[in-house]
Amino acid sequence: MGEAPTSVRAAVEARYQQSIREIEALEARMADEHVPRRPEWECQQCDPGTSWPCSPAQVRLFEAYRSDRIGLSMHVGTLYHIAFTERPDEDPTELYDRIVGWIR
């Protein structure tokens, strides 16, 4: 285990890198599933150009976090942060609505 971050910037960067590793691990476990193709943030399984999360991905996420709505919110919030970082030219409100806003 590495040393603890010594600044807020280092802590944010460390969390970002951890999030990247988590999503890459998810993609590896679900290679043929409805996961995001990055940095486009389109579904790897659906028709080309289908935004992620697609309907099947939303269902899977709800099933995975069945009784943990807070965990689901944290997970998609982290994914939003990664997508926002990878897609700086995309409208942040539209990106948020697509990745987080479907949880109601």
C-alpha positions as CSV (number, residue, x, y, z in Angstrom):
1,M,0.0,0.0,0.0
2,G,1.3,3.5,-0.9
3,E,1.8,6.5,1.3
4,A,-1.2,8.6,2.2
5,P,-1.8,11.7,0.0
6,T,-0.3,14.9,1.5
7,S,-2.6,17.4,-0.2
8,V,-6.2,17.7,-1.3
9,R,-5.0,17.7,-4.9
10,A,-3.1,14.5,-4.3
11,A,-6.1,12.9,-2.6
12,V,-8.4,13.8,-5.4
13,E,-5.9,12.4,-8.0
14,A,-5.5,9.2,-5.9
15,R,-9.3,8.7,-5.8
16,Y,-9.5,9.4,-9.5
17,Q,-6.9,6.8,-10.3
18,Q,-8.7,4.3,-8.0
19,S,-11.9,4.9,-9.8
20,I,-10.2,4.3,-13.2
21,R,-8.9,1.0,-11.8
22,E,-12.4,0.0,-10.6
23,I,-14.1,0.7,-13.9
24,E,-11.3,-1.2,-15.8
25,A,-11.8,-4.1,-13.5
26,L,-15.6,-4.0,-14.1
27,E,-15.0,-3.9,-17.8
28,A,-12.7,-6.9,-17.6
29,R,-15.3,-8.9,-15.6
30,M,-18.1,-8.0,-17.9
31,A,-16.3,-7.9,-21.3
32,D,-19.3,-9.0,-23.3
33,E,-21.8,-7.1,-21.2
34,H,-23.3,-3.6,-21.4
35,V,-20.3,-1.6,-20.2
36,P,-19.1,1.8,-21.4
37,R,-16.7,2.1,-24.3
38,R,-14.3,4.8,-23.1
39,P,-13.6,7.6,-23.8
40,E,-16.8,7.7,-26.0
41,W,-19.1,6.5,-23.2
42,E,-21.1,4.5,-25.6
43,C,-22.3,0.9,-24.9
44,Q,-19.9,-1.8,-26.0
45,Q,-22.8,-4.3,-26.6
46,C,-25.6,-2.2,-28.1
47,D,-25.8,-0.7,-31.6
48,P,-23.0,1.8,-32.5
49,G,-23.7,5.2,-31.1
50,T,-25.9,4.0,-28.2
51,S,-25.1,6.2,-25.2
52,W,-24.1,4.5,-21.9
53,P,-25.8,3.6,-19.6
54,C,-28.2,1.9,-22.0
55,S,-31.4,0.4,-20.7
56,P,-29.9,-3.0,-20.1
57,A,-27.0,-1.4,-18.2
58,Q,-29.4,0.5,-16.0
59,V,-31.3,-2.7,-15.2
60,R,-28.1,-4.5,-14.4
61,L,-26.9,-1.6,-12.2
62,F,-30.2,-1.6,-10.3
63,E,-30.0,-5.4,-9.8
64,A,-26.4,-5.2,-8.6
65,Y,-27.2,-2.5,-6.1
66,R,-30.7,-3.9,-5.3
67,S,-31.0,-2.6,-1.7
68,D,-28.1,-0.1,-1.8
69,R,-29.4,3.0,-3.5
70,I,-26.6,5.1,-1.9
71,G,-24.0,2.7,-3.2
72,L,-25.5,3.0,-6.7
73,S,-25.5,6.7,-6.5
74,M,-21.9,6.8,-5.4
75,H,-20.9,4.4,-8.2
76,V,-22.6,6.3,-11.0
77,G,-21.4,9.6,-9.4
78,T,-17.8,8.2,-9.7
79,L,-18.5,7.2,-13.3
80,Y,-19.8,10.7,-14.0
81,H,-16.6,12.2,-12.7
82,I,-14.5,9.9,-15.0
83,A,-16.8,10.6,-18.0
84,F,-16.6,14.4,-17.2
85,T,-12.8,14.2,-17.2
86,E,-12.7,12.2,-20.4
87,R,-15.3,14.2,-22.2
88,P,-14.5,17.9,-21.3
89,D,-16.2,19.3,-24.4
90,E,-19.5,17.6,-23.7
91,D,-22.2,19.6,-21.9
92,P,-21.8,18.6,-18.2
93,T,-25.6,18.9,-17.6
94,E,-26.4,16.5,-20.4
95,L,-23.6,14.1,-19.3
96,Y,-24.9,14.2,-15.7
97,D,-28.5,13.6,-16.8
98,R,-27.4,10.6,-18.9
99,I,-25.1,8.9,-16.4
100,V,-26.6,9.9,-13.0
101,G,-30.0,11.4,-13.7
102,W,-31.8,8.2,-14.6
103,I,-31.7,7.2,-10.9
104,R,-34.9,8.6,-9.5
